[in-house]
Amino acid sequence: MTNYDSVPFHLISGQHVVIAAFDEVPEHTFEVFTVEDGFVTGVALTGPLAGEYGEPDNEMILRVIST
C-alpha cells in the first residue's frame, strides 16, 4: 500500500513529471506507471534514457507537467 505522505505530489498513473538531473543524466520528463512507497515506476520520455524503464525515488520528482 502506498503511503501518500511520502509522495511530493498527488500522482496517478499516466501523469508526466520532471525528474531531476543525476550523475551524467540531465533533467528529463518521465511517465508514471505506478506510485509505490518511496518511488514511482515508469518510463523516461526525453533525454538519453528515453524509452527506458525506471524507478526514481520521490525526491527526484521536481514537478508535475500539465497534460
C-alpha positions as CSV (number, residue, x, y, z in Angstrom):
1,M,0.0,0.0,0.0
2,T,1.3,3.5,-0.9
3,N,2.0,6.0,1.8
4,Y,0.9,9.2,0.1
5,D,2.7,11.3,2.8
6,S,6.0,10.2,1.1
7,V,4.9,11.4,-2.4
8,P,5.7,15.0,-3.1
9,F,2.6,15.5,-5.3
10,H,-0.6,13.5,-5.6
11,L,0.5,11.3,-8.5
12,I,-1.5,8.9,-10.6
13,S,-0.7,6.6,-13.4
14,G,-0.2,8.3,-16.8
15,Q,1.0,11.6,-15.4
16,H,4.2,13.2,-16.7
17,V,6.7,14.5,-14.3
18,V,10.1,16.1,-14.5
19,I,13.0,14.1,-12.9
20,A,16.0,15.9,-11.5
21,A,19.4,15.5,-13.2
22,F,21.7,12.9,-11.7
23,D,25.1,11.5,-12.5
24,E,25.6,12.3,-16.2
25,V,21.8,12.3,-16.9
26,P,20.2,15.7,-17.4
27,E,16.8,16.7,-16.1
28,H,14.1,14.8,-18.2
29,T,10.4,14.0,-18.4
30,F,9.1,10.7,-17.2
31,E,5.7,9.0,-17.5
32,V,4.4,7.5,-14.2
33,F,3.1,3.9,-14.4
34,T,2.6,3.2,-10.7
35,V,3.1,5.1,-7.4
36,E,4.9,3.0,-4.8
37,D,6.0,3.7,-1.3
38,G,9.0,6.0,-1.7
39,F,9.3,5.8,-5.5
40,V,7.4,5.7,-8.8
41,T,7.7,3.3,-11.7
42,G,7.5,4.3,-15.4
43,V,9.5,5.2,-18.5
44,A,11.7,8.2,-19.4
45,L,10.2,10.2,-22.3
46,T,13.1,12.5,-23.1
47,G,16.9,12.6,-22.7
48,P,19.5,9.8,-23.1
49,L,17.3,7.4,-21.1
50,A,14.2,7.9,-23.4
51,G,12.2,4.7,-23.6
52,E,14.0,3.1,-20.6
53,Y,12.0,1.8,-17.6
54,G,13.0,3.4,-14.3
55,E,12.1,3.6,-10.6
56,P,13.1,7.1,-9.4
57,D,12.8,8.0,-5.8
58,N,10.1,10.5,-4.9
59,E,12.8,13.1,-4.0
60,M,13.9,13.1,-7.7
61,I,10.5,14.4,-8.9
62,L,10.7,18.2,-9.4
63,R,7.3,18.9,-10.7
64,V,4.2,17.5,-12.5
65,I,3.7,18.6,-16.1
66,S,0.2,19.5,-17.1
67,T,-1.1,17.2,-19.9
